[in-house]
Amino acid sequence: MRPPEGHSALPRSARVLKAMNADTVCALYEEAARLRLGLGAGGPWLRAHMDSDAVHHLVPDPASYYWPDGERRWWQCTALLRMSDGEQVTGMLAVLPETMAG
């Protein structure tokens, strides 16, 4: 992924597909809502429809207008989620940088 002109690339630790369980994904959606990061509207419906035994994935995927910089303290990510009916869906989620670096 190339950064927009005039911006630095994401750190190497962030350029990964990160696997996580349903509890972690739901906690990240709750954190995004609590911190009012702007992307990610989870809630009880999400946990009710996600496959709790599946592996879900998160990958940094910022649009040029959401590219992290000194003012934007969160990263736009694509969430790849497996639902309880077996369907895989995608959504956008804002996460703090330490989520991807850790």
N, C-alpha and C positions, 0 to 999 in steps of 0.2 A: 504494500500500500504506500503510495507516494503522498507526501504531505503537500498541501496547497502551497503555491508560491508565497515565499516570505515566512513560512512556518517551519519549525524543526520537525524531524521525524519522531514518531513515538519511540520510547525506549525499547530496546530489544526484548526486554522481559514482557512487554505489553503486546508484542506481535505474535500472539499464540492463541490457539483454540483451547480454552480452559474447560475441562470437564468438571461437573458438580452435581450434587444430588438435589432432589426436590426441595428439601428444607433450606439449603443454601440459596437456591434460586428465589424462593419465596421471601427469605430474609432480605435479599438484595432489592427486591421489588418494594418491600416494606420500608427499607432504608431510603430508597429513592423518593418515596412518597413523604416520609417523615422529614427529610432534608429539603423537600421541594426542588428536586433536581430537574424536573421538567419532563423526563422520559421514563415511562414505566408506571403503569397503573395496575398493580396486582390487586390483591384482596382475597377474601375467602373463596371467591369463584375460581381463582387460579389454582389454589391448592386442591380444590374439589375436583378439578378436571385434569390435573397433571398426573402422569404415571409416577407414583411414588417410588417405584422400584427401578425406573429407568435412569440412565445417565443423560443429563442435559448439558448443553454447551453454551459458552459465551465467548464472543470474539470481538475485540475492538474494531469498530467500523464507522469512525466519525465522518460525517459529511463535511465538506469544506467549510460550511458556515457554522459547524459545531466543533471545529478542530480545537483541541485543548490548547490553552495559552495561559498567560498570567492571570487573566480575569476568570476564565472558565476552569473551575476546579474539578470537573467531572469529565468522564469519557463516555461518548456514545458507543454502545455495543449492540450487536445483534445477538439475540437469545434464540437458540435452537432448542425447542421444547418438544418432548414426546408426551402426548396426551393419553389419557386412560383408554381411549378407543383405538390407540395405536397410531393415530395420525401425528405427523411431525409438523409443527407450526413454527413460524418465526415472529419475533417481535423486537421492538427497540427498548433498550434499558440504559439508563444513565447510572454509571458506577464510579466510585472514587478510585483514583489511580492505584492505591494500595491493594484493591481487590484483585487486580490483574497481575500485580508484581509479586504478590505473596503466594 
